[in-house]
Amino acid sequence: MRAFRIVIAGHGTLPSALLSATELICGPLADIVVAELAPGDSPDTYAERLRAAIGQDGRRVLVLCDLLGGTPFNVASAIARRSSRIVCISGMNLGVAVEAALSQGDLTEELVERLLAVGRDGIVETERHRARRAS
């Protein structure tokens, strides 16, 4: 069983869509929540929503953010700097979300490294597309 909570943070409805796609693959996931940045949100109002999603129960929390340098990432990073129980990763994709959801045990440095590798390794260009572009 996974010992940590996951928060999917991002712009618009992307976090809900990513959670929906993750649940399509993994089944229902009660301990994954979303924190969506709405068009009228300020960084302060978004921070309140993100803190509520992170919770206060003392569990470790993995925050998966959509875009490096965007408001969700900047706010999550600021919160994570103040709490060692929170880990923030930017550049989430479906592969990372599924890998995190299916992870067992604690939120360790090894798991974080594995999630980063899954994200990097999941971005490829196929040979066929590369050959077509070269011609």
C-alpha positions in Angstrom: 0.0 0.0 0.0 1.2 3.5 -0.8 2.0 5.4 2.4 1.7 8.9 0.8 -0.9 11.1 -0.7 -0.7 12.5 -4.3 -1.8 15.9 -5.3 -2.1 16.7 -9.0 -1.6 20.5 -9.5 -2.0 22.4 -12.7 -3.6 24.9 -14.9 -7.4 24.7 -15.7 -9.0 21.3 -15.8 -5.7 19.4 -16.7 -5.3 18.0 -13.2 -8.9 16.5 -13.3 -8.3 15.1 -16.7 -5.0 13.5 -15.7 -6.6 12.0 -12.6 -9.5 10.6 -14.7 -7.0 9.0 -17.2 -5.0 7.6 -14.3 -8.1 6.0 -12.8 -9.0 4.6 -16.2 -5.8 2.6 -16.1 -5.5 2.0 -12.3 -9.1 2.0 -11.1 -10.5 4.3 -8.4 -7.9 6.1 -6.4 -9.3 7.6 -3.2 -6.0 9.2 -2.0 -5.2 11.3 -5.1 -6.7 14.8 -5.2 -6.4 17.7 -7.7 -5.7 21.3 -7.2 -6.7 23.3 -10.3 -5.6 26.8 -11.0 -8.7 28.7 -12.3 -8.4 31.8 -14.6 -9.4 34.3 -11.8 -7.1 32.8 -9.1 -4.3 34.7 -7.5 -1.3 32.9 -6.3 -2.6 33.4 -2.7 -6.1 31.9 -3.4 -4.4 29.0 -5.3 -2.1 28.5 -2.3 -5.1 28.1 0.0 -6.6 25.5 -2.4 -3.3 23.6 -2.7 -2.7 23.6 1.1 -6.2 22.1 1.6 -5.4 19.4 -1.0 -2.1 18.6 0.8 -3.9 18.3 4.1 -2.7 18.4 7.7 -2.6 14.7 8.7 1.2 14.5 8.7 1.4 12.1 5.8 4.0 12.7 3.1 2.7 14.2 0.0 3.8 14.1 -3.6 2.7 17.1 -5.6 2.8 16.5 -9.4 2.8 19.8 -11.2 2.1 20.5 -14.9 4.6 23.2 -15.9 8.0 24.3 -14.5 7.8 28.0 -13.6 4.0 28.1 -13.7 1.9 29.3 -10.8 1.0 25.8 -9.6 4.6 24.8 -9.5 5.8 28.1 -8.0 3.2 27.9 -5.2 3.8 24.2 -4.6 7.6 24.7 -4.4 7.2 27.5 -1.9 5.0 25.3 0.3 7.4 22.3 -0.1 10.4 24.4 1.0 8.6 24.9 4.3 7.8 21.3 4.9 10.0 18.2 4.5 7.0 16.0 4.1 6.1 17.5 0.7 7.9 16.6 -2.5 7.1 18.6 -5.7 7.8 17.3 -9.2 7.2 19.4 -12.3 6.5 18.2 -15.9 4.0 15.5 -14.9 2.6 13.2 -17.6 0.3 10.2 -17.5 3.2 7.8 -17.2 4.4 9.6 -14.0 0.9 9.7 -12.6 0.3 6.0 -13.1 3.7 5.0 -11.7 3.2 7.2 -8.7 -0.4 5.8 -8.2 0.8 2.2 -8.3 3.8 2.8 -6.1 4.0 0.8 -2.9 5.5 2.0 0.4 7.0 5.3 1.3 7.9 8.4 -0.7 11.6 7.9 -0.9 14.4 9.5 -2.8 14.6 6.3 -4.9 10.9 6.6 -5.9 11.3 10.3 -6.8 14.3 9.3 -9.1 12.2 6.5 -10.6 9.3 8.9 -11.3 11.7 11.4 -12.9 13.1 8.7 -15.1 9.6 7.5 -16.1 8.8 11.0 -17.1 11.9 11.5 -19.2 11.8 8.1 -20.8 8.2 8.5 -21.8 9.0 11.4 -24.1 10.3 10.0 -27.4 10.2 10.5 -31.1 9.5 7.4 -33.1 11.8 6.5 -36.0 9.0 6.9 -38.5 8.3 10.5 -37.5 12.0 11.3 -37.4 12.6 9.9 -40.9 9.6 11.8 -42.3 10.8 15.1 -40.8 14.3 14.6 -42.1 13.1 14.2 -45.7 
